[in-house]
Amino acid sequence: MLKKILKVVFCCAFSLLIQNLKAGNSLSLYVITPPRKISWKSPSSLTWTAFKSAVKSDFHSIGHAMIHLQCDATPVAPAVNEQTGATSLENPDDKDLLFKNGIGMGLLFYDFPGELNSYKYVSRQLEIASEMQNRLSTFKALINESTCQRLATYLKEYEEKKLDTHYGLSLKPRSVEGAGCTAFAASFFELAGLLSPEIKKSWSLSLNVQEKLIGDPISDQHVPLNDILFGEEGTAWAKGNEASRPLIVYDTQFFDQWIRKIWNMGSKKFPTGYSIDRTNYKQWHKKIWIEIQAPGTPNGWEEAYVSNGVVSLQFDARSIPTPQDNIWVQ
């Protein structure tokens, strides 16, 4: 009888172990926000606040977004553990383009030489950001096996097509153009079927940039910086029938605001499917000892956690079906 009981217990324990080993399919979004708020209210406010943020700190002065994709091995595919993000080989707010070449708001449409961040680089940036107050937030989605393999295929083909060599805010990753860091990160959630209209609205904004403010070094179309900072054209984005270019912007600030909004709901009750991402929560929350002197209690010490404002949110999306549309939408 005892042998049967032990056998049952062993089988149950082994089954649970296997389940835990097969629970690694996930997509994480890592968000580093700018040191100062960047305003998209107008061309002028965007330029001023970007400058001020750069003066405040040179550590990702316009923010940075990265992803972490973890997939269990399948009979036909190896395990995946990729941590990366899109970035430029040059500084995306290159001062020469603004001051010498007069590119103006053309900077928003410029195609910079790019590359993908290495696993080691991402880890280091997260470590640094976690030491800064309110600069880091994370969002992990637990996904099913087929969705994870779809994302792994996308990342592999993204590099094979050399899209990582093109970096720009206006570039559309799934249209085989390349991407900025935020659009690159958002494209993974779109491919996973997680970028609902509500979330897309929270993560992005749409605007029209007037052609008058878009310089072009090649055609020698020069836009004086003073026109943007102090001219009437810089006080608002294009309206009506004014000649302009449409732009959809994903911003780390919007990512962060959305994560923290849901995080704050947890003080009462998280929305269905959401919870604390315990893995990242423990990683970025350091345990310390603090002395307590509460009235009516003896002096002593207790454990506390310091997080520098880091929040780590999780969503269980394993029941969401894998999208069947094409990865590339040329």
Residue, then its C-alpha position, 0 to 999 in steps of 0.5 A: m500500500l505504501k509503495k502505491i502511495l509513494k508511486v502516486v506521489f512520485c508521478c504527481a510530483f514528476s508531472l508537476l515538474i514537467q509542467n513547470l519545465k514547459a511553462g517558459n513560453s513568454l514575451s516580456l516588454y522592458v521599458i526604460t523611460p526618459p529622465r524627463k517627460i517628453s511632450w508630443k503636444s507640438p513640434s516646438s514642445l517635442t524639441w524643447t523637452a527632448f533637449k532638456s531630457a538629454v541635458k538631464s541625463d545621457f542614459h537613454s534620454i529619449g527612452h528605450a524599449m526591449i523585449h525578452l522572448q522565451c520559448d520551450a523546445t518542441p519536437v521540431a524547434p529548439a528552445v529560444n531565449e532571446q533578449t534584444g531591442a532595436t537601436s541605431l548605430e548613431n545617436p537618433d537625436d544626432k545634433d549635426l542633422l539638426f544644426k548643420n543639415g537643418i533636417g528639422m522634423g525630418l528627424l522623425f522620418y530619418d532612416f538611421p543605420g541600425e542593429l539589434n541589442s545583444y542579450k548582455y547589453v539588455s541585461r546591463q541596461l536593465e541593471i542600470a535603469s533599476e538603480m534609477q528612480n522610476r525609470l524601469s517598468t516591465f510587462k510579461a505576457l505568458i503565451n502558448e507554444s504556437t504563438c511563441q514559435r510564431l514570434a521566434t520565426y518573426l525575430k529570425e526572419y527579421e534578422e535574415k532580411k537585415l531589417d535590423t540595419h534600419y532604425g527609424l521612428s516612422l519605419k514599420p517593422r512588419s512592412v519590411e522597413g526596419a523599426g525604432c525600438t518602440a515599434f519593434a517591441a510593439s510588433f511582437f505583441e501585435l503578432a501575438g494577438l495582444l495589441s488590441p485597439e484599446i492597448k494600441k491607443s494607450w501605447s501610441l499616438s497619431l499625428n501629422v507632421q507639416e512638410k514645411l518642417i521636414g528638412d532633407p539633406i539630400s535635396d538641400q531642403h533646410v529647416p532652421l531650428n529657430d522656425i521650430l522652436f520660436g516660429e508659428e509653425g512649431t506651435a502645433w502639428a499640421k491640421g486640415n488640408e496642410a501638406s503633411r506626412p502621417l506618423i504613428v508614434y509608439d512611446t516608452q512613456f505611454f508603455d510605462q503609463w499603461i503598465r503603472k495604471i494597471w499596476n495601481m489597480g492591484s492595490k484593490k484587485f487586478p483586472t482578470g488575467y493580470s498579476i504581479d510578475r514575481t520573477n522580475y519583481k524579485q529581481w528588481h526589488k532588493k531586500i534590506w533591513i530597516e530599523i523600526q521604532a513603532p509606538g507600543t512595540p520594542n525597537g527592532w529590525e524588519e525586512a523591507y524591499v527597495s525597488n526604486g519605483v520598478v513595477s513588474l506586471q504579468f498577463d496570462a495570455r495562454s488561452i488567446p489563439t495564435p493569430q493566423d495572418n501573415i507575419w509580413v504585410q508588404 
